[in-house]
């Protein structure tokens, strides 16, 4: 059995909006939307990996808030874990720096206006469900 490699995704929230990032690469994923993030490096804690990935991909200073329950399979041997996250005070606004060519803040009624990557759809649904529970 191959060891799983964790990919961390950020449900980056601001004022009730969720940040979606449009992939620019690889070609088979380009033009589709995802939760920003990336692979956890050897010896790295997932939360630290997410903060690092958001800095590298979006140029922001963010912090994790809480893990969204669940784990979603990507192509073998990768699995996706998602955390809610927020920008730290004084952080620059997000800009697409790596692997993305556009960003979009989605309000509650706009979440499904973008063409999410198939593997991100269940993670986005779980995130919305977790947020709905927090709000009540």
N, C-alpha and C positions, 0 to 999 in steps of 0.2 A: 504494500500500500504506500502510495506517495504521500509525503508530508504536505499538509495544506500550507499555502502561503496566503497570509491575510492581506487583503487590500482594504484600506480604510476610506470611507466616504464621509463627506461633511454635509449635513443638512444645515447649511449656514443660514441663520435666521436674522432678520432685521425688521423690526416693526411689523411682525406678523407676515413678512414675506420670506420666501425661500429662494436661494440663489441656485440657478441652473447654469451649467457651462456647456457650450457647444464644442464638440470635438473637432479638431482640425486634422488629426492623425490617429491611427493608421487609416488608409483610404477606405477600408470597409466600415469604419465607425464615423468617418468624417460627416459632419452635418447633423448628427444626432446629439441629443442632450443627455447630460449625466450630472450626478452629484460630484463635485470636485473632490480629489483625493489621490491616493496612489498606494504603492506597495510599502509594507513595513520592512525596513532594513533589518539585517541580522543584528540581534542584541538591542533593538529599539522597542520601546513600549508603544503600543498602538496609538495612544493619545498623543504622544510626542511626535509620532510619524505624521499624524494628521495635521498638527500645528506646522510642522516642517513643510509638508506638501502644500498647504494653503499659502505659506510664505513663498515657496518656489513657483507655484502655478498662478497665484493671484496677487502676490506682493502685499499681502495683508498680515496683520498681527492679530491672530485669533486665539480663542481658548475653547476647549471642549466643555460642554455642559453636562450631557448625559448620553449613555449608549442607548440606541434604539434596539429594543429586544428583537433578536433574530439574527440569522446568518443566511446569506444568499449565494448559491453557487455561481461562479463565473466559469470560464473555460478552465479545465483541469490544469494545475492543482490549486487554483485560486478560489478564495471565498471572500465575499464582501461583508464587512462589518461597518455599521453607520453610527455616527455620533451626531447629536445636535451640537451646534457650535455658534459662537457669536464673535463679532469683532470686538477687540479690546478698545477702551477709550483711546482716542488719538491715532487709531490705525488708519492708514490710507484707504481710500475706496478700492474695491477689487478691480483689477484689470487683467485681461487674459495675457499671460506671459509665456506659458508653456502648454502645448497640447490642445489649446482652445483658441477659437477665433472670435467668440462672442460670449457675453454673460447677460443674464436676464434675471431681474428680481421678479418673482411671480407671487401675486397676491392669492388669497384663498380661492378665488373664482377663476384663476388663470393657470393653476398647476398643470392641467392636462392640455394646455394650448401649445406645448412644445412636443416634439417627437423624441421621447425618452428612449434611451437604449433599452432593449428588451430586458436585460438583466437588472436594470435599475428600477423598473416599474414596481416590482413587489417591495423593494426597499423604500421607494417613495410612498407607497401605500401604507407601509408599516410606520413610517415617519409621521404621516398625517394622522394616523390612528393614535400614536403615542402623544402627539401634540394635542389632539382633541381631548385625550384623557387628562393631560396636564391642565388644560384650560378649565375643565369642569370643577 
